Amino acid sequence: MGTSWALGAGDEIVPGTRAERRLGGGERYEAYVGWDERLYAPVVVKVVRPDLVDDPSTLRGLQREIDMLERLAHPVIVRTFGGTVETDRPHVVLEHLDGPRLSTLLRKFGPLAMDQLLPLGLELCSALHYLGREQVVHLDVKPSNIIMGSPPRLIDLSIARSVEDAARLDHVTGTDAYLAPEQAAVKRLGPPGTPADMFGLGATLYEALTGVRPFPKPAARGDRSGDGSPAPEEQWPQLVEDPLPMPRAIPEVVADPIFACLDRDPAARPTPAELAERLEPLVDALPKPVLGGLRAKLR
């Protein structure tokens, strides 16, 4: 059995939905933009790869994502239109978001302007505050999981956990460059909770503001573990190192809240509401013609 469904335009992805184009995929899934006859609208269908349709771990992860999305409802979090693992083609149907990923914008055009960055930070605080109230940890907040739009959307809850389930994690979960220290060294520092998402947000805003990651990987130093793999501090420098300084042109009133999110101590990081309180005056100070609609919405 192959690793791709290799669906072309017009092929049925799942009953009632036909493929328009392939979006891409990861290790366990591939995604297609499709046309849903019931909704009479485009959707994204995330499908388990054909060689993994009987893999228990993959199916548990997909079911967890379906369950999580079905109970969440927030304007800055991607929505679902259903899904199932009890089919020949296990899948979840997601809203189609018309906008680029933040990672794509940064790669093509460089850092965001302040009038883009500050409202983005405020919107993401809203999403993370809601997740915290729902006792959910996203565990993978990063630029490629943010679709830029009005409002932006936080996507990909494939590794999200309830706070209770996250407390039982015994392995690294997330993306290296955006992991909170307690995610990278879960057995020593964990378990990760909602402060881990604030670290991911801090790393994301730092990169959006400067164009570089706050913790670039150091060159290999030869300090390897017993099995020959990189030492934890080599793979995850955020365990022992402070984030890189920001350019002097960035005002402290913007830099300081972001650095606070990157504190190695989870208890020292701001909550989403606390970060929002620091960002709101900065958003209000932006030129009115640029932000008139957002200001009215926030009040």
C-alpha positions as CSV (number, residue, x, y, z in Angstrom):
1,M,0.0,0.0,0.0
2,G,1.3,3.4,-0.9
3,T,1.8,6.5,1.3
4,S,-0.4,8.8,-0.7
5,W,-4.0,8.6,-1.9
6,A,-2.8,10.5,-5.0
7,L,-6.3,12.1,-5.5
8,G,-6.8,14.3,-8.5
9,A,-9.3,17.1,-9.2
10,G,-12.8,15.6,-9.1
11,D,-11.9,12.4,-7.2
12,E,-14.0,11.6,-4.2
13,I,-12.1,12.2,-1.0
14,V,-14.9,11.2,1.3
15,P,-18.6,10.8,0.5
16,G,-20.1,14.1,-0.6
17,T,-16.7,15.8,-1.0
18,R,-14.6,15.9,-4.1
19,A,-10.9,16.9,-4.4
20,E,-9.9,20.2,-6.0
21,R,-6.2,20.1,-5.2
22,R,-3.7,18.6,-2.8
23,L,-2.4,20.9,-0.1
24,G,0.4,18.8,1.2
25,G,0.9,16.6,4.2
26,G,3.1,15.3,7.0
27,E,4.3,12.0,8.3
28,R,0.8,10.6,9.1
29,Y,-1.6,12.7,7.1
30,E,-2.2,14.4,3.8
31,A,-4.6,17.3,3.2
32,Y,-6.8,18.2,0.2
33,V,-8.9,21.2,-0.6
34,G,-12.3,19.8,-1.6
35,W,-15.8,20.9,-2.5
36,D,-18.4,19.8,0.0
37,E,-21.8,19.3,-1.5
38,R,-23.7,19.5,1.7
39,L,-22.1,22.8,2.8
40,Y,-21.8,23.9,-0.8
41,A,-18.5,25.4,0.0
42,P,-14.8,24.5,-0.1
43,V,-13.3,22.6,2.9
44,V,-10.0,21.1,3.8
45,V,-10.0,17.3,4.4
46,K,-7.1,15.9,6.4
47,V,-6.8,12.2,5.6
48,V,-4.7,9.5,7.2
49,R,-2.2,8.1,4.8
50,P,-3.2,4.8,3.2
51,D,-0.4,2.8,4.8
52,L,-1.5,4.0,8.3
53,V,-5.2,3.4,8.2
54,D,-4.9,0.5,10.6
55,D,-2.2,2.0,12.8
56,P,-3.7,2.3,16.3
57,S,-1.5,5.3,17.3
58,T,-2.4,7.3,14.2
59,L,-6.1,6.6,14.7
60,R,-6.0,7.5,18.4
61,G,-4.4,10.8,17.5
62,L,-6.9,11.6,14.8
63,Q,-9.8,10.7,17.1
64,R,-8.3,12.9,19.8
65,E,-8.1,15.8,17.3
66,I,-11.7,15.3,16.1
67,D,-13.0,15.2,19.7
68,M,-11.0,18.3,20.6
69,L,-12.2,20.3,17.6
70,E,-15.8,19.3,18.1
71,R,-15.9,20.8,21.6
72,L,-14.0,24.0,20.8
73,A,-15.6,27.1,19.3
74,H,-13.6,30.3,19.1
75,P,-13.2,32.8,16.2
76,V,-9.3,32.5,16.2
77,I,-9.3,28.6,16.2
78,V,-9.9,26.5,13.1
79,R,-13.4,24.9,13.0
80,T,-14.3,21.3,12.1
81,F,-17.3,20.0,10.1
82,G,-16.9,16.5,11.4
83,G,-14.7,13.4,10.9
84,T,-14.4,9.8,11.6
85,V,-11.8,7.0,12.1
86,E,-14.4,4.3,11.4
87,T,-14.0,4.3,7.7
88,D,-11.7,3.1,5.0
89,R,-10.3,6.6,4.7
90,P,-10.1,8.1,8.3
91,H,-10.3,11.8,8.1
92,V,-11.4,15.1,9.6
93,V,-13.1,17.9,7.7
94,L,-11.9,21.5,8.5
95,E,-12.9,24.9,7.4
96,H,-11.0,26.2,4.4
97,L,-9.1,29.3,5.4
98,D,-8.3,31.9,2.7
99,G,-4.9,33.2,3.8
100,P,-1.2,32.4,4.0
101,R,0.6,30.8,6.9
102,L,2.6,33.2,9.0
103,S,5.7,31.1,8.3
104,T,5.1,31.7,4.5
105,L,4.8,35.5,5.0
106,L,8.0,35.6,7.1
107,R,9.9,33.6,4.6
108,K,8.8,35.6,1.6
109,F,8.6,39.2,3.0
110,G,10.5,39.2,6.3
111,P,9.4,40.5,9.7
112,L,5.9,41.9,10.2
113,A,5.3,45.6,10.6
114,M,4.3,46.7,14.1
115,D,0.7,47.3,13.0
116,Q,0.4,43.7,11.9
117,L,2.4,42.1,14.8
118,L,0.6,43.7,17.7
119,P,-3.0,42.9,16.7
120,L,-1.8,39.4,15.8
121,G,-0.4,39.0,19.3
122,L,-3.7,40.2,20.8
123,E,-5.8,37.8,18.8
124,L,-3.6,34.9,19.7
125,C,-3.9,35.8,23.4
126,S,-7.6,35.5,22.9
127,A,-7.3,32.0,21.5
128,L,-4.9,30.8,24.2
129,H,-7.0,32.4,27.0
130,Y,-10.0,30.4,25.7
131,L,-8.0,27.2,25.4
132,G,-6.8,27.7,29.0
133,R,-10.4,28.2,30.2
134,E,-11.3,24.9,28.4
135,Q,-8.3,23.2,30.1
136,V,-6.6,22.5,26.7
137,V,-2.9,22.8,25.8
138,H,-2.2,23.2,22.1
139,L,1.5,22.2,22.5
140,D,2.5,23.4,19.0
141,V,2.1,27.1,18.7
142,K,4.4,28.2,15.9
143,P,4.3,30.4,12.7
144,S,3.3,27.5,10.4
145,N,0.2,26.8,12.6
146,I,-1.1,30.3,12.2
147,I,-3.2,31.3,9.1
148,M,-3.1,35.0,8.6
149,G,-6.5,36.6,8.0
150,S,-9.1,38.8,9.7
151,P,-9.0,37.3,12.3
152,P,-6.0,35.0,12.1
153,R,-6.6,31.3,12.9
154,L,-4.6,28.9,15.1
155,I,-4.7,25.5,13.4
156,D,-3.5,21.9,13.8
157,L,-4.7,20.5,17.1
158,S,-3.3,17.1,16.2
159,I,-1.1,16.9,19.3
160,A,-3.2,19.1,21.6
161,R,-4.1,17.6,24.9
162,S,-6.4,18.3,27.8
163,V,-4.4,19.6,30.8
164,E,-5.1,16.3,32.5
165,D,-3.7,14.3,29.6
166,A,-0.7,16.6,29.1
167,A,0.2,16.0,32.7
168,R,0.8,12.3,31.8
169,L,3.1,13.0,28.8
170,D,6.5,11.2,29.2
171,H,8.0,12.1,25.9
172,V,8.9,15.3,23.8
173,T,5.8,16.6,22.0
174,G,5.9,19.6,19.7
175,T,8.3,21.3,17.3
176,D,12.0,21.7,18.5
177,A,12.4,25.5,17.9
178,Y,9.2,26.4,19.7
179,L,9.2,23.9,22.6
180,A,8.9,25.2,26.1
181,P,11.7,23.8,28.2
182,E,9.3,21.6,30.1
183,Q,8.2,20.1,26.8
184,A,11.8,19.4,25.8
185,A,12.7,17.8,29.2
186,V,9.3,16.6,30.2
187,K,10.7,13.9,32.6
188,R,12.8,16.4,34.4
189,L,10.8,19.6,34.2
190,G,7.3,18.6,33.1
191,P,4.5,18.2,32.8
192,P,3.7,20.9,30.3
193,G,0.6,22.9,31.0
194,T,-0.9,26.1,29.6
195,P,2.3,28.1,30.2
196,A,3.9,26.0,27.5
197,D,1.7,27.6,24.9
198,M,2.8,31.0,26.1
199,F,6.4,30.0,25.4
200,G,5.3,29.0,21.9
201,L,3.5,32.3,21.4
202,G,6.6,34.2,22.6
203,A,8.9,32.3,20.2
204,T,6.4,33.0,17.4
205,L,6.1,36.7,18.1
206,Y,9.9,37.0,18.5
207,E,10.3,35.5,15.0
208,A,7.5,37.5,13.5
209,L,9.1,40.7,14.9
210,T,12.8,40.0,14.0
211,G,12.7,37.4,11.2
212,V,14.9,35.0,13.2
213,R,14.2,32.4,15.9
214,P,15.0,33.3,19.5
215,F,17.0,30.1,20.1
216,P,19.0,29.1,16.9
217,K,20.6,25.7,17.2
218,P,24.3,25.9,18.1
219,A,26.9,24.1,16.0
220,A,27.4,20.5,17.0
221,R,29.8,20.5,20.0
222,G,30.5,16.8,20.2
223,D,28.7,16.5,23.5
224,R,26.6,13.5,22.8
225,S,24.5,11.2,25.0
226,G,25.3,7.6,25.5
227,D,23.4,6.4,22.4
228,G,25.2,8.9,20.2
229,S,22.2,11.3,19.9
230,P,22.7,15.1,20.5
231,A,22.8,16.2,24.1
232,P,19.5,17.8,25.1
233,E,21.1,21.3,25.4
234,E,22.4,20.9,21.8
235,Q,19.0,19.9,20.4
236,W,17.0,22.4,22.6
237,P,19.2,25.4,23.5
238,Q,16.2,27.0,25.3
239,L,16.9,24.5,28.1
240,V,20.0,26.5,29.2
241,E,20.3,29.6,27.0
242,D,18.5,33.0,27.0
243,P,16.9,34.2,23.8
244,L,19.0,36.3,21.4
245,P,18.8,40.0,22.1
246,M,16.5,42.0,19.8
247,P,17.6,44.8,17.6
248,R,17.9,48.1,19.4
249,A,15.3,49.6,17.1
250,I,12.6,47.5,18.7
251,P,11.2,49.4,21.7
252,E,11.5,47.7,25.1
253,V,7.7,48.1,25.6
254,V,7.3,45.6,22.8
255,A,10.3,43.4,23.4
256,D,9.9,43.0,27.2
257,P,6.5,41.2,27.1
258,I,7.8,38.8,24.5
259,F,10.9,38.0,26.5
260,A,8.6,37.4,29.5
261,C,6.9,34.7,27.6
262,L,10.3,33.0,26.9
263,D,11.2,32.7,30.6
264,R,12.5,29.2,31.4
265,D,10.3,29.1,34.5
266,P,6.6,28.4,33.5
267,A,5.4,30.2,36.6
268,A,7.2,33.4,35.5
269,R,5.5,33.6,32.1
270,P,2.4,35.9,31.7
271,T,-1.0,34.3,31.2
272,P,-2.7,35.2,27.9
273,A,-4.8,37.8,29.7
274,E,-1.8,39.4,31.3
275,L,0.0,39.6,28.0
276,A,-3.1,41.0,26.3
277,E,-3.2,43.7,29.0
278,R,0.4,44.7,28.0
279,L,-0.4,44.6,24.3
280,E,-3.7,46.5,24.3
281,P,-2.3,50.0,25.0
282,L,0.2,49.4,22.2
283,V,-2.6,48.3,19.8
284,D,-4.6,51.4,20.8
285,A,-1.6,53.6,20.1
286,L,-1.4,52.4,16.5
287,P,-2.6,54.9,13.8
288,K,-6.4,55.0,13.7
289,P,-6.8,54.6,10.0
290,V,-5.0,51.3,10.1
291,L,-6.8,49.9,13.1
292,G,-10.2,51.4,13.1
293,G,-12.1,48.2,12.5
294,L,-10.1,46.1,15.0
295,R,-10.4,48.8,17.7
296,A,-14.2,48.8,17.4
297,K,-14.2,45.0,17.6
298,L,-12.0,44.8,20.7
299,R,-14.1,47.3,22.7
